[in-house]
Amino acid sequence: MSSTVMLPKNADVAQNSGSHGYAHGHGSGNERGGGHGHDNGGGDGYARGGGDGGDGDGYAPGGGHGDAGGADARSAAAVDARGRASEGGRRRVWVVGIGSGGLDQITVEAVHALQAADYALAAVKSAPAGAEGLPTDPLFARREVLLGRHAPNVELVGVPDPERERSSSSTSTHGDYRGVVLDWHEARAAAWEQAMAERPGDVAIPVWGDPAFYDSTLRILERIRERGRLDLDVQVLPGISALQVLAARHRLVLHEIGGTVTVTTGRRLQEVVAGGVDNVLVMLNSDLPIDDLADWHIWWGGNLGDAGETLVSGRVGEVLPALRAHRERLRDEHGWVMDVYLLRR
């Protein structure tokens, strides 16, 4: 099966505008030029210099709190109840899926939630090693761009994100890894709770992709609710996940006729394959543990929706060197890399 390599699209052109150029080269694949610029790949975590991509990590036309075709156009009744949300100390918290990064990959419902909030909240991660000249947290910066486009009157409040233990000795087993992540969730919950306690009003939390896929936000908010200090009315608005964008970019159906698809993480891929799975979607990758799957076919997307979006497909044994090179390039150029891929035997 032949391989195809499509390189990043030009960041200066809006999505779906202009033509795409092709330059033959790069091994047996094609290089894709022109196109659009948007924002980072979906999913929930990203790797910015080694270790696992952490779990948990915005846009729509117009601004302020105006309608889009009248009040009835708001698909979530709660979004219309801005003034009632804080009565008696109760806060509305909208967990808003903002898509995989494209400025237009956000639902109208999600835009209304952003516009209805008194402020938005997001973690600010420390700068990755060797990221001189890049924003302290490029994903936080992109959420600011998204809010500037779709909810310009809403401030994005940054909360410094607690560091997470990433040493191999502390995360070598699934149990060890789970313990480390739970400790990190507890520290993040304490930081978010304090930020919301100091700032009254209804809150929107923009989440990459969809909050249901490998994201910590809902777990952290549940911890805050259990503490009892804040009375939160949490509502979730779904978003377009990186899995959907990957399928769309590669023009894929994610399963065979009558078949199944398994979703897992890079950390657990070998375990899943050993269990007999032959069609698997992989998220949260600190590396690409697929050397032993040379005869499988891969459809890969890096930083989907971002200006550096890169697509590769082909037989694993043929395209793996290019994939690793693209991951390093994306990390060097953008300060982070978030990728997702489908493997099929």
C-alpha positions as CSV (number, residue, x, y, z in Angstrom):
1,M,0.0,0.0,0.0
2,S,1.5,3.3,-1.0
3,S,2.2,6.0,1.6
4,T,1.2,9.6,1.6
5,V,2.7,12.5,3.5
6,M,1.0,15.8,3.7
7,L,3.0,18.6,5.2
8,P,1.7,21.7,7.2
9,K,-0.8,24.1,5.7
10,N,0.0,27.7,5.4
11,A,-1.0,29.6,8.5
12,D,-1.9,32.8,6.8
13,V,-4.9,31.6,4.9
14,A,-8.4,31.0,6.4
15,Q,-9.7,27.5,6.5
16,N,-11.1,26.2,3.2
17,S,-10.1,29.4,1.4
18,G,-7.7,29.4,-1.4
19,S,-6.3,26.5,-3.3
20,H,-3.9,23.8,-2.2
21,G,-0.6,23.3,-4.0
22,Y,1.2,20.0,-4.1
23,A,5.0,19.5,-4.3
24,H,6.1,16.0,-5.1
25,G,8.9,14.8,-2.9
26,H,9.6,13.6,0.6
27,G,10.1,10.0,-0.2
28,S,7.2,8.4,-1.9
29,G,4.7,10.8,-0.4
30,N,3.4,14.2,-1.5
31,E,3.9,17.5,0.3
32,R,0.8,19.5,0.7
33,G,1.1,23.3,0.7
34,G,-1.4,26.2,0.8
35,G,-4.6,25.9,2.7
36,H,-5.6,27.2,6.1
37,G,-4.3,28.0,9.5
38,H,-6.1,27.2,12.7
39,D,-5.3,25.9,16.1
40,N,-4.0,22.8,17.9
41,G,-5.1,19.2,17.5
42,G,-7.9,18.0,19.7
43,G,-8.0,15.4,22.3
44,D,-7.0,16.4,25.7
45,G,-3.3,16.2,26.4
46,Y,-0.2,17.3,24.6
47,A,3.5,16.4,25.0
48,R,5.8,19.4,25.0
49,G,9.2,18.0,25.7
50,G,8.9,14.4,26.7
51,G,6.7,12.5,29.1
52,D,3.1,11.7,28.6
53,G,0.7,14.2,27.3
54,G,-1.3,15.3,30.3
55,D,-5.1,15.0,30.2
56,G,-7.1,18.1,30.4
57,D,-6.4,20.6,28.2
58,G,-10.7,28.8,22.4
59,Y,-14.3,30.6,19.0
60,A,-17.7,31.9,16.7
61,P,-18.6,35.1,14.9
62,G,-19.9,38.1,16.7
63,G,-19.2,39.3,20.2
64,G,-20.7,40.4,23.4
65,H,-24.0,38.6,24.3
66,G,-26.0,39.2,21.2
67,D,-28.3,36.6,19.7
68,A,-27.6,34.6,16.6
69,G,-31.1,34.7,15.0
70,G,-33.0,35.5,18.2
71,A,-33.2,34.2,21.7
72,D,-34.7,30.9,20.5
73,A,-31.5,30.2,18.6
74,R,-29.8,29.3,21.8
75,S,-29.9,25.6,22.0
76,A,-29.1,25.4,25.7
77,A,-31.7,27.0,27.9
78,A,-29.1,27.4,30.7
79,V,-27.1,29.8,28.6
80,D,-29.9,32.3,28.7
81,A,-30.0,32.3,32.4
82,R,-26.9,34.3,33.0
83,G,-28.3,36.6,35.7
84,R,-29.8,33.7,37.8
85,A,-26.7,31.6,38.0
86,S,-25.0,33.2,41.0
87,E,-28.1,33.6,43.2
88,G,-27.5,32.3,46.7
89,G,-23.8,31.7,45.8
90,R,-24.5,29.1,43.2
91,R,-22.4,29.3,40.1
92,R,-23.0,27.9,36.6
93,V,-19.9,26.3,35.2
94,W,-20.0,25.5,31.5
95,V,-17.4,22.9,30.4
96,V,-17.2,23.9,26.7
97,G,-15.8,21.6,24.1
98,I,-14.1,23.9,21.6
99,G,-13.1,21.5,18.9
100,S,-9.7,20.4,17.8
101,G,-8.4,23.9,17.2
102,G,-10.0,25.3,14.1
103,L,-11.7,28.7,14.7
104,D,-14.9,27.4,13.2
105,Q,-14.8,24.0,14.8
106,I,-17.0,25.1,17.6
107,T,-20.8,24.7,17.9
108,V,-23.2,27.6,18.1
109,E,-24.3,26.2,21.5
110,A,-20.7,26.4,22.7
111,V,-20.3,29.9,21.5
112,H,-23.4,31.0,23.4
113,A,-22.0,29.5,26.5
114,L,-18.7,31.3,26.2
115,Q,-20.6,34.6,25.6
116,A,-22.9,34.1,28.6
117,A,-20.0,33.5,31.1
118,D,-18.7,36.3,33.3
119,Y,-15.2,35.0,32.7
120,A,-13.4,31.9,31.3
121,L,-10.9,29.8,33.2
122,A,-7.9,27.8,31.9
123,A,-4.7,26.2,33.2
124,V,-1.4,27.8,32.2
125,K,1.3,25.3,31.8
126,S,5.0,26.2,32.2
127,A,7.1,26.8,29.1
128,P,8.6,23.7,27.5
129,A,12.4,23.3,27.4
130,G,14.0,25.0,24.4
131,A,10.9,27.1,23.5
132,E,12.5,30.5,23.5
133,G,10.4,33.0,21.6
134,L,7.2,31.0,22.0
135,P,4.3,31.9,24.4
136,T,4.6,30.6,27.9
137,D,1.7,28.3,27.1
138,P,0.8,28.3,23.4
139,L,-2.4,26.5,24.0
140,F,-3.5,29.1,26.5
141,A,-2.6,31.8,23.9
142,R,-4.7,30.0,21.3
143,R,-7.7,30.0,23.7
144,E,-7.3,33.8,24.0
145,V,-7.5,34.1,20.3
146,L,-10.6,32.0,20.2
147,L,-12.3,34.1,22.9
148,G,-11.2,37.2,21.1
149,R,-13.1,36.1,18.1
150,H,-16.2,34.6,19.6
151,A,-16.6,36.2,23.0
152,P,-14.4,39.3,23.0
153,N,-16.0,40.7,26.2
154,V,-15.1,37.6,28.2
155,E,-11.7,37.6,30.0
156,L,-9.7,34.4,30.1
157,V,-8.3,33.9,33.6
158,G,-5.2,31.8,33.7
159,V,-4.4,29.5,36.7
160,P,-0.8,28.2,36.9
161,D,-1.0,24.5,36.5
162,P,0.7,22.3,39.1
163,E,3.7,20.3,37.9
164,R,3.1,16.6,37.4
165,E,5.6,13.9,38.2
166,R,6.7,12.4,34.9
167,S,9.8,10.3,35.8
168,S,9.8,6.8,34.5
169,S,10.3,5.4,38.0
170,S,7.1,7.0,39.2
171,T,4.9,6.0,36.3
172,S,6.3,2.7,35.2
173,T,3.1,0.7,36.0
174,H,-0.5,1.6,35.3
175,G,-1.1,1.8,39.1
176,D,1.8,4.2,39.6
177,Y,0.7,6.3,36.7
178,R,-2.9,6.5,38.0
179,G,-1.6,7.5,41.4
180,V,0.5,10.3,40.0
181,V,-2.4,11.6,37.9
182,L,-4.8,11.5,40.9
183,D,-2.3,13.6,42.9
184,W,-2.1,16.1,40.1
185,H,-5.9,16.3,39.8
186,E,-6.1,17.1,43.5
187,A,-3.5,19.9,43.2
188,R,-5.2,21.3,40.2
189,A,-8.6,21.1,41.9
190,A,-7.2,23.2,44.8
191,A,-5.8,25.8,42.4
192,W,-9.1,26.1,40.4
193,E,-11.2,26.2,43.5
194,Q,-9.1,29.1,44.9
195,A,-9.3,31.0,41.6
196,M,-13.1,30.7,41.5
197,A,-13.5,31.6,45.2
198,E,-11.6,34.8,44.5
199,R,-13.6,35.7,41.5
200,P,-17.5,35.5,41.6
201,G,-19.7,34.9,38.6
202,D,-20.5,32.2,36.1
203,V,-17.5,30.4,34.5
204,A,-16.8,28.9,31.1
205,I,-13.9,26.4,30.9
206,P,-12.8,25.9,27.2
207,V,-11.7,22.3,26.7
208,W,-9.8,21.1,23.6
209,G,-11.8,18.6,21.5
210,D,-14.6,17.1,23.5
211,P,-14.6,16.9,27.3
212,A,-15.5,13.2,27.3
213,F,-12.2,12.1,25.7
214,Y,-9.1,11.8,28.0
215,D,-9.7,15.1,29.7
216,S,-9.5,15.9,33.4
217,T,-11.8,18.9,33.7
218,L,-15.0,17.0,34.8
219,R,-13.1,15.0,37.4
220,I,-11.5,18.1,38.8
221,L,-14.8,20.0,39.0
222,E,-16.3,17.0,40.8
223,R,-13.5,17.1,43.3
224,I,-14.3,20.8,43.9
225,R,-18.0,20.1,44.3
226,E,-17.2,17.3,46.9
227,R,-15.1,19.7,49.0
228,G,-18.3,21.7,49.6
229,R,-16.7,25.2,49.5
230,L,-18.3,26.2,46.2
231,D,-21.8,25.4,45.0
232,L,-21.3,24.6,41.3
233,D,-24.0,23.8,38.7
234,V,-21.8,22.1,36.1
235,Q,-23.1,21.7,32.5
236,V,-21.2,20.1,29.6
237,L,-21.3,21.2,26.0
238,P,-19.8,18.7,23.6
239,G,-17.2,19.6,21.0
240,I,-15.6,18.2,17.9
241,S,-12.9,15.7,18.9
242,A,-9.6,15.2,17.3
243,L,-10.8,11.7,16.4
244,Q,-13.5,13.2,14.2
245,V,-11.1,15.6,12.6
246,L,-8.6,12.9,11.9
247,A,-11.3,10.9,10.1
248,A,-12.5,13.9,8.1
249,R,-9.0,14.9,7.0
250,H,-8.2,11.4,5.8
251,R,-11.7,10.8,4.5
252,L,-12.0,7.7,6.7
253,V,-14.7,5.6,8.3
254,L,-13.1,4.7,11.6
255,H,-14.4,1.1,11.5
256,E,-14.7,-1.7,9.0
257,I,-18.2,-2.8,7.9
258,G,-19.8,-4.3,11.0
259,G,-16.6,-4.0,12.9
260,T,-15.4,-2.2,16.0
261,V,-13.0,0.5,16.9
262,T,-11.0,0.7,20.1
263,V,-9.8,4.0,21.6
264,T,-6.7,3.9,23.8
265,T,-3.6,5.8,24.7
266,G,0.0,5.5,23.5
267,R,0.9,4.2,27.0
268,R,-1.5,1.2,26.7
269,L,-1.2,0.5,22.9
270,Q,1.0,-2.6,23.2
271,E,-1.3,-4.1,25.8
272,V,-4.4,-3.5,23.5
273,V,-2.7,-5.0,20.5
274,A,-1.6,-8.0,22.4
275,G,-5.2,-8.5,23.3
276,G,-6.2,-9.0,19.7
277,V,-7.5,-5.6,18.7
278,D,-6.8,-4.9,15.0
279,N,-8.4,-1.4,14.6
280,V,-7.4,1.1,17.2
281,L,-7.4,4.9,17.6
282,V,-4.5,6.2,19.7
283,M,-4.4,9.5,21.7
284,L,-2.0,11.0,24.3
285,N,1.3,10.0,22.9
286,S,4.7,10.8,24.5
287,D,6.3,8.9,21.6
288,L,5.3,6.5,18.8
289,P,5.5,2.9,20.2
290,I,4.7,1.2,16.9
291,D,8.0,-0.2,15.8
292,D,6.6,-3.7,16.1
293,L,3.6,-2.9,13.9
294,A,5.5,-2.4,10.6
295,D,2.9,-4.2,8.5
296,W,-0.1,-2.2,9.9
297,H,-1.5,0.8,8.1
298,I,-1.5,4.2,9.9
299,W,-3.5,7.4,9.4
300,W,-1.8,10.0,11.5
301,G,-2.6,13.7,12.3
302,G,-0.4,16.1,14.2
303,N,-1.6,19.4,15.7
304,L,-4.9,19.0,13.8
305,G,-6.5,22.3,13.0
306,D,-3.4,24.3,13.8
307,A,-1.3,26.3,11.4
308,G,1.2,23.4,11.6
309,E,-1.4,20.7,10.9
310,T,0.4,17.6,9.4
311,L,-1.1,14.5,7.9
312,V,0.6,11.2,7.1
313,S,-0.8,7.9,6.0
314,G,0.8,4.7,4.8
315,R,2.4,1.4,6.0
316,V,3.9,1.9,9.4
317,G,7.3,0.5,8.4
318,E,7.5,3.0,5.5
319,V,6.4,6.2,7.2
320,L,7.6,5.8,10.8
321,P,10.8,7.8,10.3
322,A,8.9,10.7,8.7
323,L,6.3,10.6,11.5
324,R,9.0,10.9,14.2
325,A,10.6,13.7,12.3
326,H,7.3,15.6,12.0
327,R,6.7,15.2,15.8
328,E,10.0,16.8,16.6
329,R,9.5,19.6,14.0
330,L,6.1,20.4,15.4
331,R,7.5,20.5,19.0
332,D,10.4,22.7,17.9
333,E,8.3,25.1,15.8
334,H,5.2,25.4,18.0
335,G,6.3,24.4,21.5
336,W,4.0,21.4,21.7
337,V,2.8,18.4,19.7
338,M,-0.6,16.8,20.0
339,D,-1.2,13.8,17.7
340,V,-3.8,11.1,17.1
341,Y,-3.8,8.2,14.8
342,L,-5.7,5.2,13.5
343,L,-3.9,1.8,13.2
344,R,-5.4,-1.0,11.2
345,R,-4.0,-4.4,10.6
